[in-house]
Amino acid sequence: MLKVKSWMKSATVITFLFASMMSLTACNEVHPDNEPGAVNNPYPELSVAATSTVSIDAADASMVYSIPVNLSVAAPENGQVNFRLISGTAIQGRDYEASSGSVAFNKGDRQANIEITLLNDATRSQARDFRIELIPSTNARLSSNVNHSVTIAAIESTGGTGPLSVLTLPATLEFIAPAVGEANYSVVLPLSTRLNTDASVQINSLAGTAREGVHYRPVSGPNCVEGICSIAKGAAELVFALPVIGQAIEDTRSFKLQFLAATGVELDSNREIEVSLKYTAEAVVPTLNVPSSLSLRMPSIERGTVTYPVIITLSDMLQHSAKLQWRTVDDSAIAGVHYQAVNATGANAVMLSAGQSEFEIELELLHDQATNEDIRFQLQLVSAEGLTLPSQRVINVEVLHSNEQDTGYPRVSMPDTFVLHEPAAGSQDYNLHFALSEALPEAAEVGIRFIAGSAEQGLDFDVVKETLRLDKGTSVIALPVRLMANATATNEVSFQVELHSPLNINLPRKKTFEVRVIDQADVAPEPQLTLSPQLIKVPVPRWNLAEDITLYFQLTDVAVGATVNVQSRNGTAVAGVDFSSAIATSVNGSQLNVDLRLLPQDLGDEPREFDLIFTQASGVQLPESRVVTIQIEPRETPALPDLVPPQVGTPVEFNAPAVGAPKTRKIVLPLSNVAPLAGTLTVFIENGSAQAGVDFSLANVKSEFGIGAQEVVVEFEIEPTAAGKGFRVILESAENLALPATYEARIIEVIIL
């Protein structure tokens, strides 16, 4: 009995130990509520700050910028933050780059960092922005704060100035000096671009046959102190005064202006100007050269208002200061509705300085949606001091309306007078160019009638064509005129030309103009520049790439060595965002070429426009209105294609290669339509019975495709050992390509036979 009891006691102990071990084993199991992502161990919520602003040092071509992504709790297991980049005024490839659309985090992490490479684009004269959006991620949830806007500060805000503007110096300047007294002659020198920082330059005078204190004094002006002249940020020109001392002599004296020690602006290779002072015993009072009419385009509804600089020239250079009073007068155009009234009389009169041979007035036009025909108002010259007013003291300003519902044809605008030079012998053909408000949408024609005056047909000029037939797309009308050498005429002669019988084109109210022929013994006039059309439409660049374009403007004759300065003025399009402010010009024979760069931008459905202003011409005559509007038109952007994977549950099958046979295998994934943009497809591998690195290898995690592609190829190397095995390809992310919406549809089963 004792033995039995002892055995029973031992069995009881064994049973207790076994039960205890079972209980301990059950305690080591993880309760379902404690699994990662479950109620007691949730996945973290992802959030980002709303905005940030970053500056790039001017000396750096790029920088890596990190955007922190906050995890609400420590990550219970490894995961991945997925995101996408959305262009704003900053766009990918020009302003930033991203290595991928995801960033990993580890178990226990409370933060992940999205790294973006920012690019220091030299044309970024204004701040640009883009957006980062968090999208469904791995082992994490999205909070309500998933959008982060990044603003890249403008170059001038980062401590750098970008490329410096160049101060353009003419080789010579010539002034008609006063006969008595002293006058401050205005000198205006253009800059290649508007300044993005304050600048200054030192100007010294070097005596020649003209001596300081006798014929001239050091440069002066409100921005010049002891020979150092400052130029404010945003300026397009350097302006200073040159005091000239009068002498009652018939002579020409000269000296030099030397430009040194420039800051904030770059000097041209030529750093000296030869200044000639032409003395005459009698003072010359110049006459205003007044056009009888001007044609200006009404601003678009998107722009609302636009200011036109109008240049009025003088017959001679001013030897003393002068004063002009003028005002606007309503006609069919009404002040406050179609234009802003100007009353430049009394204290508001225009003051002109000695040395000026032209001056500028500004006219601000307003958009009026109710106007569906061309309208006009007048500029009235009231009085002048130190100037002679012409007998014609009214300038008719025609406003060409811009409402889209208009079905009218493009309008012709033309000057009152063309000045041509008599050939030395035989005959010479000239082309007289007329501006069109826009390119012709269809073929057109116009009749020409020549009316003899002091110039006679068959003796001084001849008819080349009596009808001009114009092709669709024509933007400049070229009217041929043939001049003939006439040895018997030694004075200037003239005749008139009338346009009539237009087809698919609108003529101005005044349909005649004068052609003045300068005698062959006199100096030939400078060729005239035609700025046509007044509105040039260009498409926005494609494929997120900047696009260089060239605009062509016609001259009446070959202009050897001529130069014209062209600067931009913001409208609804902004320099540094929609276009580059750096503009290059060149004269090629009888044509002015203007080179500019358009920047890629998402315009939506609305066009944007800016102006080109033509100034500081040498060897060329500019028209009174010197503005051309460039309208950037949106393109129809093709939709991004969808990637079409195999149907869910349908595997991709490959035969395993024999030993020594080619191992390359490809999965070809078609696109729903042709790719309008280049892009990438990123995949990752999920091992099955086939193991990556043993049975197969992926050629590239990221597959690229180009513009016009119709498929994307994922390439592998399959080993003979993979026979009878399989793995999965997961479509992770894509650039410029839409992936299936569900995770299941992004899985491609691969089976090796």
C-alpha positions in Angstrom: 0.0 0.0 0.0 2.8 2.3 0.8 4.2 1.7 -2.7 1.0 2.5 -4.3 0.6 5.7 -2.5 4.1 6.8 -3.4 3.4 6.1 -7.0 0.1 8.1 -6.9 2.0 11.0 -5.3 4.6 11.0 -8.0 1.9 10.9 -10.7 0.2 13.9 -9.2 3.4 15.9 -9.3 4.0 14.9 -12.9 0.5 15.9 -13.8 0.9 19.3 -12.1 4.2 20.0 -13.9 2.7 19.1 -17.3 -0.3 21.4 -16.7 2.0 24.2 -15.6 4.1 23.8 -18.8 0.9 23.9 -20.9 -0.2 27.0 -19.1 3.2 28.8 -19.7 3.1 27.8 -23.4 -0.3 29.4 -23.8 0.9 32.6 -22.1 3.7 33.0 -24.6 1.3 33.1 -27.6 0.4 36.6 -29.0 -3.2 37.5 -28.5 -4.9 38.5 -31.8 -5.7 41.9 -30.4 -2.0 42.5 -29.9 -0.9 41.6 -33.5 0.6 44.6 -35.5 -2.3 46.6 -36.8 -4.8 45.2 -34.4 -6.7 47.1 -31.7 -4.0 47.0 -29.1 -1.1 47.5 -31.5 -2.3 49.8 -34.3 -0.5 50.9 -37.3 0.7 54.6 -37.1 -1.1 57.5 -38.8 1.1 59.3 -41.3 1.1 63.1 -41.3 3.1 66.0 -42.8 3.3 69.7 -42.1 1.2 71.9 -44.4 4.0 74.1 -45.9 7.7 74.8 -46.0 10.0 77.3 -47.8 13.5 76.4 -48.9 16.3 78.6 -50.3 19.1 77.2 -52.5 22.5 78.8 -52.3 23.3 80.6 -55.5 26.6 78.6 -55.8 24.9 75.2 -55.7 23.5 73.5 -58.8 21.2 71.4 -56.6 20.4 70.4 -53.0 18.7 67.5 -51.2 15.7 68.6 -49.2 14.0 66.3 -46.6 10.4 66.5 -45.7 9.7 64.7 -42.4 6.7 62.3 -42.3 5.5 61.9 -38.7 4.2 58.5 -37.4 1.6 58.9 -34.7 2.9 55.9 -32.7 6.1 53.8 -33.0 5.8 51.4 -35.9 4.9 47.9 -34.8 6.7 46.5 -37.8 8.5 47.5 -40.9 6.5 49.5 -43.4 6.6 52.0 -46.3 5.4 55.5 -46.9 4.1 56.0 -50.5 3.8 59.5 -52.0 3.4 61.3 -55.2 4.7 64.7 -56.4 2.3 67.2 -58.0 3.8 70.1 -60.1 2.7 73.6 -59.5 4.8 76.5 -60.8 7.7 74.3 -60.0 7.9 71.2 -62.2 9.8 68.0 -62.1 13.0 67.9 -64.2 13.5 71.7 -64.1 13.0 72.5 -60.4 13.1 69.2 -58.6 13.8 65.5 -59.0 12.6 62.5 -56.9 14.4 59.2 -56.8 11.2 57.1 -56.1 7.6 57.4 -54.8 8.2 55.6 -51.6 10.4 55.6 -48.5 10.8 52.7 -45.9 10.6 52.9 -42.1 11.6 50.3 -39.6 9.9 48.8 -36.6 10.0 51.3 -33.7 10.4 54.4 -36.0 8.4 57.5 -35.2 9.5 59.4 -38.4 10.4 58.8 -42.0 12.0 61.3 -44.4 11.1 62.0 -48.0 14.2 63.2 -49.8 13.7 65.5 -52.9 16.6 66.8 -55.0 15.9 70.5 -55.7 17.4 72.0 -58.8 18.7 75.6 -58.9 17.2 76.8 -62.2 18.9 80.0 -63.3 15.6 81.5 -64.6 13.8 81.3 -61.2 13.3 85.0 -60.7 10.2 84.3 -58.7 9.3 81.7 -56.1 8.0 78.4 -57.4 6.1 75.7 -55.6 5.1 72.0 -55.9 3.2 69.6 -53.6 3.8 66.2 -52.0 0.8 64.0 -51.3 0.9 60.9 -49.1 -1.0 58.0 -50.7 -2.1 54.6 -49.3 1.0 53.1 -47.7 2.3 49.8 -46.3 1.6 49.0 -42.6 0.5 52.6 -41.9 -2.7 54.6 -42.1 -3.2 58.1 -43.5 -4.2 61.0 -41.3 -6.1 64.1 -42.6 -2.8 65.9 -43.0 -1.4 64.3 -46.2 -0.5 67.4 -48.3 2.7 69.3 -48.0 3.5 72.4 -50.2 7.2 73.2 -50.9 8.0 76.7 -52.0 11.4 77.2 -53.6 12.5 80.8 -53.0 13.4 83.0 -55.9 17.1 83.2 -56.8 17.4 86.8 -55.6 15.9 85.8 -52.2 18.6 83.2 -51.7 21.5 85.6 -51.5 22.4 85.2 -55.2 21.5 87.3 -58.2 21.6 84.8 -61.0 23.2 85.9 -64.3 24.0 89.7 -64.2 22.4 92.1 -66.6 24.7 93.6 -69.2 25.0 97.4 -69.6 25.0 98.0 -73.3 27.2 101.0 -74.4 27.1 102.5 -77.9 30.4 103.3 -79.5 29.4 107.0 -80.0 26.9 109.6 -78.8 26.3 112.9 -80.6 24.6 116.0 -79.1 23.7 119.3 -80.7 25.2 121.7 -78.1 23.4 124.9 -77.1 24.5 128.2 -78.5 24.3 129.9 -75.1 23.9 128.9 -71.5 24.1 125.4 -70.2 21.8 122.4 -70.6 21.6 118.9 -69.0 21.4 116.3 -71.7 19.6 113.1 -70.9 21.5 109.9 -71.6 19.7 106.6 -71.5 21.6 103.3 -71.8 19.7 100.0 -71.9 20.3 96.9 -69.8 20.1 93.4 -71.4 17.5 92.4 -68.7 15.7 94.1 -65.8 17.9 94.2 -62.7 17.2 91.6 -60.0 19.4 93.6 -57.5 20.5 97.1 -57.0 23.6 98.1 -59.0 26.0 100.9 -59.6 28.7 102.0 -62.0 31.4 104.7 -62.0 31.5 107.1 -65.0 34.6 109.2 -65.6 35.1 111.7 -68.4 38.3 111.8 -70.5 39.0 115.2 -72.2 39.7 115.3 -75.9 39.1 118.4 -78.1 36.3 119.1 -75.6 37.5 120.0 -72.1 35.8 119.6 -68.7 34.7 123.0 -67.3 34.7 124.6 -70.8 32.5 122.4 -72.9 31.0 119.9 -70.4 30.8 119.0 -66.7 30.9 115.6 -64.9 27.8 113.4 -65.2 25.0 114.3 -62.8 21.4 113.4 -62.0 19.3 112.3 -59.0 21.0 108.9 -58.9 24.6 110.1 -59.5 27.0 111.2 -56.8 30.6 112.2 -57.6 30.6 110.2 -60.8 29.0 107.0 -59.3 25.5 106.3 -60.7 23.2 103.9 -59.0 20.5 101.8 -60.8 17.6 100.5 -58.7 16.5 96.9 -58.7 13.9 96.2 -61.5 15.3 99.0 -63.7 15.7 98.3 -67.4 18.1 101.2 -68.2 20.7 103.5 -66.7 19.7 107.2 -66.9 22.0 110.1 -66.1 22.5 113.7 -67.2 25.4 115.1 -69.1 25.8 118.9 -68.5 26.9 120.6 -71.7 28.1 124.2 -71.8 26.9 126.5 -74.6 29.3 128.1 -77.1 28.4 130.4 -80.0 30.7 128.7 -82.4 30.5 126.5 -85.5 32.5 123.5 -84.5 32.5 120.0 -83.2 34.3 118.9 -80.1 34.6 115.5 -78.5 35.6 113.6 -75.3 35.1 110.2 -73.8 32.9 108.7 -71.1 34.6 105.8 -69.3 32.6 103.2 -67.4 34.4 101.4 -64.4 33.9 99.6 -61.1 30.4 98.1 -61.9 28.6 96.3 -59.1 25.4 94.2 -59.7 25.7 94.7 -63.4 28.1 93.5 -66.0 29.9 95.9 -68.4 30.1 95.3 -72.1 33.5 94.6 -73.7 33.4 98.2 -74.9 33.7 100.4 -71.8 34.1 103.8 -73.5 31.7 106.1 -75.4 33.0 108.7 -77.8 30.9 111.8 -77.2 30.6 114.5 -79.9 29.3 118.0 -79.2 28.2 119.7 -82.3 28.1 123.5 -81.9 26.0 125.8 -84.1 25.7 129.6 -83.9 21.9 129.5 -83.9 19.6 127.5 -81.7 17.4 124.8 -83.4 13.8 124.4 -82.2 12.7 120.9 -83.2 9.2 120.0 -84.5 7.2 117.0 -83.2 6.8 114.2 -85.7 3.2 113.3 -85.1 1.5 110.3 -86.7 -2.1 110.8 -87.7 -3.2 107.5 -86.3 -2.2 104.6 -84.0 -3.6 101.1 -83.8 -3.5 99.4 -80.4 -5.0 96.0 -79.3 -7.6 95.9 -76.5 -6.3 93.6 -73.7 -7.8 90.2 -73.3 -10.5 89.5 -70.7 -8.0 87.5 -68.7 -5.6 90.4 -68.5 -8.0 93.2 -68.0 -5.7 96.2 -68.6 -2.5 96.8 -70.5 -0.3 99.9 -70.8 1.2 100.8 -74.2 4.3 103.0 -74.4 3.9 105.3 -77.5 7.0 107.0 -78.8 6.9 110.4 -80.4 10.0 111.5 -82.2 11.4 115.0 -82.8 12.8 116.4 -86.0 16.1 117.4 -84.2 17.7 116.9 -80.9 16.6 119.2 -78.1 19.3 121.8 -77.2 17.4 123.0 -74.1 14.6 121.6 -71.9 11.1 121.8 -73.4 7.5 121.3 -72.2 4.5 119.7 -73.9 0.8 119.6 -72.8 -1.6 117.0 -74.2 -4.8 115.2 -73.2 -7.1 112.4 -74.4 -10.5 113.1 -75.9 -13.4 110.6 -76.2 -14.7 109.4 -79.5 -16.4 106.0 -79.9 -14.1 104.8 -77.1 -15.1 106.1 -73.7 -12.6 107.0 -70.9 -13.1 104.7 -67.9 -14.7 102.0 -70.0 -12.1 101.5 -72.9 -9.1 103.5 -71.7 -7.8 105.6 -68.9 -8.1 109.4 -69.5 -4.9 111.5 -69.4 -4.8 115.2 -68.8 -1.1 116.1 -69.1 -1.6 119.9 -68.8 -0.5 122.4 -66.3 1.5 120.9 -63.5 1.1 117.4 -65.2 2.7 118.6 -68.5 5.5 116.4 -70.1 8.9 117.9 -69.4 11.7 117.1 -71.9 15.4 117.3 -71.3 18.1 118.6 -73.6 19.6 115.8 -75.7 16.3 114.0 -76.2 15.2 113.3 -79.8 12.1 111.3 -78.8 9.9 110.9 -75.7 7.4 108.4 -74.4 3.8 108.7 -73.4 1.7 105.8 -71.9 -1.8 104.8 -72.8 -3.7 102.3 -70.6 -6.4 100.4 -72.4 -9.2 98.5 -70.6 -11.0 95.3 -71.7 -14.7 95.8 -72.3 -16.7 92.6 -72.8 -19.6 94.5 -74.5 -17.4 95.9 -77.3 -17.6 93.9 -80.5 -16.2 96.3 -83.0 -13.1 98.5 -83.3 -13.4 101.9 -81.5 -11.2 105.0 -81.2 -10.3 108.0 -79.1 -8.0 110.9 -79.7 -4.8 112.4 -78.4 -4.9 116.2 -78.6 -1.7 118.2 -78.5 -2.6 121.4 -76.5 0.5 123.5 -76.5 4.3 123.4 -76.3 7.3 125.4 -75.1 10.7 124.9 -76.8 9.0 122.7 -79.4 7.2 123.5 -82.7 3.8 121.7 -83.0 2.8 120.5 -86.4 -0.4 121.8 -88.1 -1.9 118.3 -87.5 -2.4 118.3 -83.7 -4.7 115.3 -83.3 -3.6 111.6 -83.2 -6.5 109.1 -83.7 -6.0 106.0 -81.6 -7.8 103.0 -83.0 -8.5 100.2 -80.4 -8.8 96.8 -82.0 -11.2 94.8 -79.9 -10.2 91.3 -78.6 -13.5 89.6 -77.6 -13.5 85.9 -78.6 -17.0 86.0 -80.0 -15.8 88.3 -82.7 -15.9 86.7 -86.2 -14.1 89.6 -87.9 -11.0 89.3 -89.9 -7.5 90.5 -88.8 -7.0 94.3 -89.1 -4.2 96.1 -91.0 -2.4 99.0 -89.3 0.1 101.1 -91.2 2.2 104.3 -90.7 1.3 107.6 -92.3 4.7 107.7 -94.1 7.4 105.5 -95.5 10.8 107.1 -96.3 12.8 105.4 -99.0 16.1 106.2 -100.8 16.3 106.8 -104.5 18.6 104.3 -106.2 21.9 105.5 -107.6 21.2 104.0 -111.0 18.5 101.8 -112.7 15.8 100.7 -110.3 15.4 99.1 -106.9 12.6 97.1 -105.3 11.5 97.8 -101.8 8.9 95.9 -99.6 6.7 98.1 -97.4 5.5 96.1 -94.4 2.1 96.5 -92.7 1.3 95.1 -89.3 -1.6 92.6 -88.9 -3.5 92.3 -85.6 -2.9 88.5 -85.9 -2.1 85.9 -88.5 -4.6 85.3 -91.3 -7.0 82.4 -90.5 -7.7 82.0 -94.3 -6.4 83.3 -97.6 -7.1 87.0 -98.2 -6.4 89.8 -100.8 -6.3 93.6 -101.0 -6.1 96.0 -104.0 -3.4 98.6 -104.4 -3.8 102.0 -106.1 -0.8 104.3 -106.7 -1.4 108.1 -106.8 1.3 110.3 -108.3 2.3 113.4 -106.5 5.6 115.2 -107.0 6.9 111.7 -107.9 5.7 110.5 -111.3 4.9 106.9 -112.2 7.3 105.6 -114.9 9.8 108.2 -114.0 10.3 108.0 -110.2 8.4 104.9 -109.3 6.6 102.0 -111.0 3.8 99.6 -110.2 4.8 96.1 -109.3 1.4 94.6 -108.3 -2.1 96.0 -108.3 -3.5 93.2 -106.1 -1.9 91.4 -103.2 -2.9 87.8 -102.6 -2.1 86.7 -99.1 -1.8 83.1 -98.0 -3.4 81.6 -94.9 -1.1 82.1 -91.9 0.4 85.4 -93.3 1.3 87.7 -90.4 3.0 90.6 -92.3 1.8 92.2 -95.5 4.7 93.0 -97.8 3.7 95.6 -100.5 6.3 95.8 -103.3 7.3 99.2 -104.6 9.8 99.9 -107.4 11.8 103.1 -107.3 13.7 104.4 -110.3 16.8 106.6 -110.6 15.8 110.1 -111.9 18.8 112.3 -112.6 16.7 115.3 -113.3 15.1 115.4 -109.9 17.4 116.7 -107.2 14.9 117.2 -104.4 12.8 114.9 -102.3 9.6 113.7 -104.1 6.6 111.8 -102.9 3.6 109.8 -104.0 0.6 108.1 -102.3 -0.6 104.5 -102.1 -4.2 103.5 -101.3 -5.4 100.1 -100.2 -8.9 99.1 -101.4 -11.3 96.2 -102.0 -10.2 94.0 -99.1 -11.2 90.3 -99.0 -11.1 88.4 -95.6 -9.1 91.3 -94.1 -10.1 94.6 -92.4 -8.5 97.9 -93.5 -8.0 101.0 -91.2 -10.3 104.0 -91.6 -7.5 105.9 -93.3 -6.5 103.7 -96.2 -3.8 105.9 -97.8 -0.2 106.5 -96.9 2.6 108.6 -98.3 5.9 107.4 -99.7 8.7 110.0 -99.5 11.7 109.4 -101.8 15.0 110.9 -100.6 17.3 112.1 -103.4 20.2 109.7 -104.1 22.7 112.5 -103.2 21.3 112.6 -99.6 22.0 110.2 -96.8 19.8 107.1 -97.0 17.2 106.8 -94.2 17.4 104.0 -91.7 15.3 100.9 -92.5 12.0 100.8 -90.8 11.0 97.9 -88.5 7.5 96.5 -88.7 6.2 94.9 -85.5 3.7 92.4 -86.8 1.5 90.8 -85.9 0.7 92.7 -82.7 -0.5 89.4 -81.1 1.6 86.3 -81.6 0.2 83.0 -80.3 2.6 80.2 -79.4 1.8 76.8 -77.8 3.0 76.0 -74.3 6.1 73.7 -74.4 5.5 69.9 -74.4 6.9 67.2 -72.2 8.0 69.4 -69.2 10.9 70.8 -71.2 11.8 74.4 -71.9 11.5 75.4 -75.6 13.5 78.0 -77.4 11.6 79.9 -80.1 12.5 82.6 -82.6 10.2 85.4 -83.7 10.9 87.3 -87.0 10.1 90.9 -87.7 10.6 92.6 -91.1 12.7 95.6 -92.1 12.1 97.8 -95.2 15.8 97.3 -96.2 19.0 95.5 -95.2 20.3 97.0 -92.0 24.0 96.2 -91.6 25.3 96.4 -88.0 21.9 97.5 -86.6 20.8 96.6 -83.1 17.5 96.6 -81.2 17.0 96.1 -77.5 14.0 93.9 -76.5 12.7 93.5 -73.0 9.8 91.6 -71.5 7.0 92.9 -69.4 4.8 90.6 -67.3 1.1 90.1 -68.0 -0.8 87.0 -66.9 2.4 85.2 -67.9 5.3 85.8 -65.5 9.1 85.9 -66.2 10.8 83.0 -64.5 7.6 80.9 -64.4 6.2 81.0 -67.9 9.2 82.4 -69.9 12.8 83.4 -69.4 13.5 87.2 -69.1 16.7 86.7 -71.0 16.0 87.7 -74.6 18.5 87.8 -77.5 18.2 89.8 -80.7 20.1 89.9 -84.0 19.6 91.6 -87.3 19.9 89.2 -90.3 19.8 91.2 -93.5 16.3 92.8 -93.7 15.0 90.8 -90.7 15.1 91.2 -87.0 15.3 87.8 -85.1 14.1 87.7 -81.5 15.1 84.6 -79.5 13.4 83.7 -76.3 12.7 80.7 -74.1 9.3 79.4 -73.0 9.2 77.5 -69.8 6.9 74.4 -69.3 3.8 75.1 -67.3 0.3 73.7 -66.7 -2.0 76.4 -68.1 -5.2 74.5 -67.6 -7.7 76.0 -70.2 -6.6 79.6 -69.9 -3.9 81.2 -72.1 -1.3 83.5 -70.6 0.4 86.5 -72.2 3.3 88.8 -71.8 4.7 91.7 -73.8 7.9 92.4 -75.7 8.9 96.0 -75.7 11.3 97.2 -78.4 13.7 100.1 -77.4 17.2 101.6 -78.0 17.4 100.9 -81.7 20.6 101.7 -83.6 20.6 101.8 -87.4 16.8 101.0 -87.4 13.7 103.2 -87.2 11.1 101.9 -84.7 7.4 102.4 -85.1 5.5 104.7 -82.6 3.9 101.7 -80.9 6.7 99.4 -79.8 4.8 96.6 -78.0 4.1 93.0 -79.3 2.0 90.7 -77.1 3.0 87.0 -76.9 0.1 84.7 -75.9 1.0 81.3 -74.7 -1.8 78.9 -75.7 -2.6 75.7 -73.8 -2.3 72.4 -75.6 -4.6 69.5 -75.4 -2.7 67.1 -73.1 -3.2 63.4 -73.9 -4.3 61.3 -70.9 -1.7 59.2 -69.2 -2.0 55.6 -70.3 -3.2 52.7 -68.1 -0.8 49.8 -67.6 -2.7 46.6 -68.6 -1.4 43.6 -66.5 -2.6 40.0 -67.0 -6.0 39.2 -65.6 -6.1 38.3 -61.9 -5.5 34.6 -61.6 -3.9 34.2 -65.0 -0.2 33.5 -64.5 2.7 34.3 -66.9 4.5 31.1 -67.9 8.1 30.7 -69.0 10.1 27.6 -70.0 13.2 27.0 -67.9 16.3 27.3 -70.0 18.5 24.3 -70.7 22.1 24.5 -69.3 24.0 26.9 -71.5 20.9 28.2 -73.3 19.9 32.0 -73.2 18.4 32.9 -69.8 16.6 36.2 -70.6 12.9 36.3 -70.3 10.6 39.3 -70.7 7.1 40.3 -69.4 5.6 42.7 -72.0 2.9 44.8 -70.4 0.8 46.8 -72.9 -0.4 50.4 -72.4 -4.0 51.5 -73.0 -2.8 54.3 -75.3 0.4 55.8 -76.6 2.5 57.4 -73.8 2.6 61.3 -74.1 5.4 61.5 -71.6 8.5 59.4 -70.8 8.2 57.5 -67.5 9.1 54.6 -65.4 7.6 51.5 -63.8 8.9 50.2 -60.5 8.4 46.6 -59.4 9.5 44.4 -56.5 9.8 40.6 -56.2 8.0 38.4 -53.8 9.7 35.0 -53.5 7.8 31.8 -53.9 9.2 28.4 -54.5 11.7 30.2 -56.8 14.2 32.3 -54.9 15.6 35.6 -56.2 19.4 35.4 -56.6 19.3 31.6 -56.8 16.7 30.7 -59.4 16.2 34.0 -61.1 17.3 37.6 -61.0 15.5 40.9 -62.0 17.4 42.9 -64.6 16.1 46.3 -63.3 13.8 47.3 -60.4 12.8 50.3 -62.5 11.8 49.9 -66.2 11.8 53.0 -68.4 9.7 53.9 -71.4 9.8 56.8 -73.8 7.5 59.2 -75.4 5.3 57.3 -77.9 5.7 54.0 -76.1 2.9 51.4 -76.3 4.3 48.9 -73.8 6.6 48.5 -70.8 9.0 45.5 -70.5 10.1 43.8 -67.3 13.2 41.6 -67.9 14.5 38.6 -65.9 17.4 36.1 -66.0 15.9 32.6 -65.4 18.2 29.8 -64.2 17.7 26.1 -65.1 17.2 25.4 -61.4 13.9 27.3 -61.6 12.0 24.6 -63.4 8.8 23.8 -61.7 8.9 26.8 -59.4 7.3 30.2 -59.2 7.4 33.7 -57.8 5.4 37.0 -57.9 6.1 40.4 -59.5 4.4 43.3 -57.7 3.7 46.5 -59.6 4.8 49.0 -56.9 4.7 52.5 -58.5 4.9 54.4 -61.8 5.7 57.8 -63.2 3.5 59.2 -66.0 1.6 55.9 -66.0 -1.6 54.7 -64.2 -1.4 51.4 -62.3 -4.5 49.3 -61.4 -6.4 50.6 -58.5 -6.5 47.4 -56.4 -3.5 45.6 -54.9 -4.7 42.2 -56.3 -4.6 43.5 -59.8 -1.0 44.6 -59.4 0.2 41.0 -58.7 1.6 39.0 -61.6 2.1 35.3 -60.9 5.2 33.9 -62.7 5.5 30.1 -63.2 8.6 28.4 -64.6 7.8 25.3 -66.6 
